[in-house]
Amino acid sequence: MNRKGAILQLVLIGIIIISVVLIGGVAYLFQNEVAKNNKLQAQVDEITAREKITSGKLEDSKKKVSELTLKLQEAKDQLATMNEDLDKEKAARQDAVKEMEQIKADMEQQKISRQDIETKLTQAQTDGRKLREQLNVIEQQKADLEAKIKALEPGTSGVELGKVVVNNEAVDSSKMENKAAKKNVSAPVAPVAPVQSKALEGKVTVINKEYNFAVINLGQKDGVNIGDQFSVSRDGKVIGDLKVEKVHESMSAAGFSAELKDLIKENDSVVQKVK
């Protein structure tokens, strides 16, 4: 009996030892699993934090991409607007060049017309002088004949002369008197132009010294008319006058005298002379 009890005690002790070892092993394994789980959880938490940071950076990147896209679109729109403005500027310059060429052609034509008119005026003045000389001779001859007739007929007074023949031409005395009377008739007085309230001011943009004309930056839209006169000045000092000979929408061509040819320069100020 004692032997069996001892054996049972040994068995129980062995079972207890085995149980303790198993419990210790299980506890060790559990602790290892807990440590592994904690480590894995820490890694998961770290990965989650990194994922959040990455998501935040990704959102920031998306926002920046959106902002850059908007700025790029705005830049494209501004570039398109600038291209349109550049095209308009080119078209305006081409129109200005065409208008300048037209002004030059018109000025050339006007110069030719002016030369023709001056030639005709000179010829007319020469013819007028000859006619006046002939008229003076005829009037002198008429006066001499009247004096001779009065000397031959002293008893008559207020005798009306008919036609007096001078140099084989019949001259009616009544017509001569009418011509003399017409000479004494004064010319009609031209109406006075209304006084302009404000004189126009502008600049000289182009000078053509070959044909003695300048282009100013004032035209029909500013109220400039053919025949208007402008004073040219530089640094507040008047150096000469211009007279408008051709008017366009936004510019005008004005002639100047030969004395102003070597004085006038581009960007000189022009002021309309008050009529």
MARVOKOL-823349 format. One record per residue (C-alpha): x, y, z; chain; residue in three letters. Coordinates in nm, 2 decimals. Layout:
x; y; z; c; r
X; Y; Z; A; Ala
...
END
This chain:
x; y; z; c; r
0.00; 0.00; 0.00; A; Met
0.28; 0.23; 0.09; A; Asn
0.45; 0.15; -0.23; A; Arg
0.14; 0.22; -0.44; A; Lys
0.09; 0.55; -0.26; A; Gly
0.45; 0.65; -0.33; A; Ala
0.40; 0.56; -0.69; A; Ile
0.09; 0.76; -0.71; A; Leu
0.26; 1.05; -0.54; A; Gln
0.54; 1.03; -0.79; A; Leu
0.29; 1.02; -1.08; A; Val
0.10; 1.31; -0.94; A; Leu
0.43; 1.50; -0.89; A; Ile
0.52; 1.42; -1.25; A; Gly
0.18; 1.53; -1.37; A; Ile
0.21; 1.85; -1.17; A; Ile
0.56; 1.91; -1.31; A; Ile
0.44; 1.84; -1.66; A; Ile
0.14; 2.07; -1.61; A; Ser
0.36; 2.34; -1.47; A; Val
0.60; 2.30; -1.76; A; Val
0.31; 2.30; -2.00; A; Leu
0.15; 2.60; -1.83; A; Ile
0.49; 2.78; -1.84; A; Gly
0.54; 2.69; -2.20; A; Gly
0.19; 2.80; -2.29; A; Val
0.24; 3.12; -2.09; A; Ala
0.57; 3.18; -2.27; A; Tyr
0.42; 3.11; -2.61; A; Leu
0.13; 3.34; -2.52; A; Phe
0.36; 3.62; -2.41; A; Gln
0.55; 3.57; -2.74; A; Asn
0.23; 3.59; -2.93; A; Glu
0.12; 3.89; -2.74; A; Val
0.46; 4.05; -2.81; A; Ala
0.43; 3.96; -3.18; A; Lys
0.08; 4.09; -3.19; A; Asn
0.19; 4.42; -3.02; A; Asn
0.47; 4.45; -3.27; A; Lys
0.25; 4.38; -3.56; A; Leu
-0.01; 4.62; -3.42; A; Gln
0.26; 4.88; -3.39; A; Ala
0.37; 4.82; -3.75; A; Gln
0.00; 4.84; -3.86; A; Val
-0.04; 5.16; -3.67; A; Asp
0.28; 5.30; -3.83; A; Glu
0.17; 5.19; -4.17; A; Ile
-0.17; 5.35; -4.11; A; Thr
-0.01; 5.67; -4.00; A; Ala
0.21; 5.66; -4.30; A; Arg
-0.09; 5.59; -4.52; A; Glu
-0.27; 5.89; -4.37; A; Lys
0.04; 6.11; -4.43; A; Ile
0.06; 5.98; -4.78; A; Thr
-0.31; 6.04; -4.84; A; Ser
-0.27; 6.40; -4.71; A; Gly
0.03; 6.45; -4.94; A; Lys
-0.17; 6.30; -5.23; A; Leu
-0.46; 6.54; -5.16; A; Glu
-0.22; 6.83; -5.14; A; Asp
-0.07; 6.71; -5.47; A; Ser
-0.42; 6.69; -5.63; A; Lys
-0.50; 7.04; -5.51; A; Lys
-0.17; 7.17; -5.65; A; Lys
-0.23; 6.99; -5.97; A; Val
-0.58; 7.15; -5.99; A; Ser
-0.43; 7.50; -5.91; A; Glu
-0.16; 7.45; -6.17; A; Leu
-0.42; 7.33; -6.42; A; Thr
-0.63; 7.65; -6.36; A; Leu
-0.32; 7.87; -6.39; A; Lys
-0.23; 7.69; -6.71; A; Leu
-0.57; 7.76; -6.85; A; Gln
-0.56; 8.12; -6.74; A; Glu
-0.22; 8.15; -6.91; A; Ala
-0.36; 8.00; -7.22; A; Lys
-0.65; 8.24; -7.22; A; Asp
-0.41; 8.54; -7.16; A; Gln
-0.19; 8.41; -7.44; A; Leu
-0.50; 8.39; -7.67; A; Ala
-0.60; 8.74; -7.58; A; Thr
-0.25; 8.87; -7.64; A; Met
-0.25; 8.70; -7.98; A; Asn
-0.58; 8.86; -8.07; A; Glu
-0.45; 9.20; -7.95; A; Asp
-0.13; 9.14; -8.15; A; Leu
-0.33; 9.06; -8.46; A; Asp
-0.54; 9.37; -8.41; A; Lys
-0.23; 9.58; -8.37; A; Glu
-0.08; 9.43; -8.68; A; Lys
-0.40; 9.50; -8.87; A; Ala
-0.40; 9.86; -8.74; A; Ala
-0.04; 9.91; -8.84; A; Arg
-0.11; 9.77; -9.19; A; Gln
-0.41; 10.01; -9.22; A; Asp
-0.20; 10.30; -9.10; A; Ala
0.07; 10.21; -9.35; A; Val
-0.19; 10.19; -9.63; A; Lys
-0.34; 10.52; -9.51; A; Glu
0.01; 10.68; -9.51; A; Met
0.07; 10.55; -9.86; A; Glu
-0.26; 10.70; -9.97; A; Gln
-0.17; 11.03; -9.81; A; Ile
0.16; 11.03; -9.99; A; Lys
-0.01; 10.95; -10.32; A; Ala
-0.27; 11.22; -10.25; A; Asp
0.00; 11.47; -10.16; A; Met
0.19; 11.39; -10.47; A; Glu
-0.13; 11.45; -10.67; A; Gln
-0.20; 11.77; -10.48; A; Gln
0.16; 11.89; -10.55; A; Lys
0.11; 11.83; -10.92; A; Ile
-0.23; 12.00; -10.91; A; Ser
-0.08; 12.29; -10.71; A; Arg
0.20; 12.33; -10.96; A; Gln
-0.06; 12.33; -11.24; A; Asp
-0.27; 12.59; -11.06; A; Ile
0.04; 12.80; -10.98; A; Glu
0.14; 12.79; -11.35; A; Thr
-0.22; 12.88; -11.46; A; Lys
-0.23; 13.15; -11.19; A; Leu
0.10; 13.30; -11.31; A; Thr
-0.02; 13.29; -11.67; A; Gln
-0.35; 13.45; -11.56; A; Ala
-0.17; 13.72; -11.37; A; Gln
0.05; 13.78; -11.68; A; Thr
-0.26; 13.80; -11.90; A; Asp
-0.43; 14.03; -11.65; A; Gly
-0.14; 14.27; -11.65; A; Arg
-0.14; 14.27; -12.03; A; Lys
-0.52; 14.34; -12.03; A; Leu
-0.48; 14.62; -11.77; A; Arg
-0.21; 14.78; -11.98; A; Glu
-0.42; 14.75; -12.29; A; Gln
-0.72; 14.90; -12.10; A; Leu
-0.51; 15.19; -11.97; A; Asn
-0.39; 15.26; -12.33; A; Val
-0.75; 15.25; -12.46; A; Ile
-0.88; 15.47; -12.18; A; Glu
-0.60; 15.72; -12.25; A; Gln
-0.68; 15.72; -12.62; A; Gln
-1.05; 15.76; -12.54; A; Lys
-0.97; 16.06; -12.31; A; Ala
-0.76; 16.22; -12.58; A; Asp
-1.04; 16.17; -12.84; A; Leu
-1.30; 16.32; -12.61; A; Glu
-1.08; 16.62; -12.55; A; Ala
-1.03; 16.67; -12.92; A; Lys
-1.41; 16.64; -12.99; A; Ile
-1.49; 16.89; -12.72; A; Lys
-1.23; 17.12; -12.86; A; Ala
-1.38; 17.09; -13.21; A; Leu
-1.74; 17.14; -13.08; A; Glu
-1.73; 17.39; -12.80; A; Pro
-2.10; 17.47; -12.81; A; Gly
-2.20; 17.12; -12.72; A; Thr
-2.20; 16.98; -12.37; A; Ser
-2.28; 16.64; -12.23; A; Gly
-2.24; 16.48; -12.58; A; Val
-2.26; 16.10; -12.55; A; Glu
-1.99; 15.92; -12.74; A; Leu
-2.09; 15.63; -12.95; A; Gly
-1.82; 15.39; -13.05; A; Lys
-1.46; 15.51; -13.07; A; Val
-1.24; 15.32; -13.31; A; Val
-0.89; 15.26; -13.16; A; Val
-0.64; 15.03; -13.32; A; Asn
-0.91; 14.89; -13.56; A; Asn
-1.12; 14.78; -13.26; A; Glu
-1.46; 14.93; -13.17; A; Ala
-1.49; 15.03; -12.80; A; Val
-1.83; 15.13; -12.66; A; Asp
-1.78; 15.42; -12.42; A; Ser
-2.08; 15.31; -12.21; A; Ser
-1.92; 14.97; -12.17; A; Lys
-1.59; 15.13; -12.07; A; Met
-1.77; 15.33; -11.81; A; Glu
-1.95; 15.02; -11.68; A; Asn
-1.62; 14.84; -11.65; A; Lys
-1.47; 15.13; -11.46; A; Ala
-1.77; 15.13; -11.23; A; Ala
-1.74; 14.76; -11.17; A; Lys
-1.38; 14.81; -11.07; A; Lys
-1.50; 15.04; -10.79; A; Asn
-1.75; 14.78; -10.65; A; Val
-1.62; 14.64; -10.33; A; Ser
-1.60; 14.26; -10.30; A; Ala
-1.86; 14.09; -10.08; A; Pro
-1.75; 14.04; -9.72; A; Val
-1.70; 13.67; -9.63; A; Ala
-1.90; 13.56; -9.33; A; Pro
-1.71; 13.54; -9.01; A; Val
-1.65; 13.18; -8.89; A; Ala
-1.76; 13.10; -8.54; A; Pro
-1.49; 13.11; -8.28; A; Val
-1.39; 12.76; -8.17; A; Gln
-1.42; 12.71; -7.79; A; Ser
-1.11; 12.49; -7.75; A; Lys
-0.81; 12.46; -7.97; A; Ala
-0.70; 12.11; -8.07; A; Leu
-0.36; 11.98; -7.96; A; Glu
-0.16; 11.70; -8.11; A; Gly
0.18; 11.58; -8.23; A; Lys
0.37; 11.55; -8.55; A; Val
0.41; 11.18; -8.64; A; Thr
0.57; 11.18; -8.99; A; Val
0.76; 11.44; -9.19; A; Ile
0.81; 11.43; -9.57; A; Asn
1.07; 11.70; -9.65; A; Lys
1.07; 11.60; -10.02; A; Glu
0.71; 11.73; -10.06; A; Tyr
0.70; 11.97; -9.77; A; Asn
0.42; 11.81; -9.57; A; Phe
0.38; 11.66; -9.22; A; Ala
0.13; 11.41; -9.08; A; Val
-0.03; 11.50; -8.75; A; Ile
-0.23; 11.26; -8.52; A; Asn
-0.56; 11.46; -8.55; A; Leu
-0.83; 11.38; -8.81; A; Gly
-1.20; 11.39; -8.89; A; Gln
-1.29; 11.23; -8.55; A; Lys
-1.12; 11.53; -8.38; A; Asp
-1.30; 11.79; -8.59; A; Gly
-1.01; 11.88; -8.82; A; Val
-1.11; 12.03; -9.16; A; Asn
-0.92; 12.11; -9.48; A; Ile
-0.77; 12.45; -9.45; A; Gly
-0.73; 12.45; -9.07; A; Asp
-0.40; 12.59; -8.95; A; Gln
-0.18; 12.46; -8.67; A; Phe
0.11; 12.62; -8.49; A; Ser
0.42; 12.40; -8.44; A; Val
0.61; 12.43; -8.12; A; Ser
0.89; 12.26; -7.93; A; Arg
0.97; 12.32; -7.57; A; Asp
0.71; 12.59; -7.56; A; Gly
0.86; 12.79; -7.85; A; Lys
0.66; 12.83; -8.17; A; Val
0.87; 12.75; -8.48; A; Ile
0.62; 12.77; -8.76; A; Gly
0.27; 12.70; -8.90; A; Asp
0.10; 12.41; -9.08; A; Leu
-0.20; 12.42; -9.31; A; Lys
-0.42; 12.10; -9.34; A; Val
-0.45; 11.98; -9.70; A; Glu
-0.58; 11.63; -9.66; A; Lys
-0.80; 11.49; -9.37; A; Val
-0.85; 11.12; -9.28; A; His
-1.02; 10.95; -8.99; A; Glu
-0.75; 10.97; -8.73; A; Ser
-0.47; 11.17; -8.90; A; Met
-0.42; 11.46; -9.13; A; Ser
-0.16; 11.58; -9.38; A; Ala
-0.06; 11.95; -9.36; A; Ala
0.18; 12.14; -9.58; A; Gly
0.45; 12.38; -9.45; A; Phe
0.68; 12.64; -9.60; A; Ser
1.03; 12.59; -9.71; A; Ala
1.16; 12.79; -9.41; A; Glu
1.01; 12.52; -9.17; A; Leu
1.16; 12.23; -9.36; A; Lys
1.48; 12.22; -9.16; A; Asp
1.32; 12.31; -8.83; A; Leu
1.02; 12.08; -8.79; A; Ile
1.08; 11.74; -8.63; A; Lys
0.87; 11.44; -8.53; A; Glu
0.69; 11.46; -8.20; A; Asn
0.68; 11.84; -8.22; A; Asp
0.36; 11.97; -8.06; A; Ser
0.09; 12.12; -8.28; A; Val
-0.20; 12.35; -8.16; A; Val
-0.49; 12.46; -8.38; A; Gln
-0.49; 12.83; -8.45; A; Lys
-0.82; 12.99; -8.35; A; Val
-1.02; 13.12; -8.64; A; Lys
END
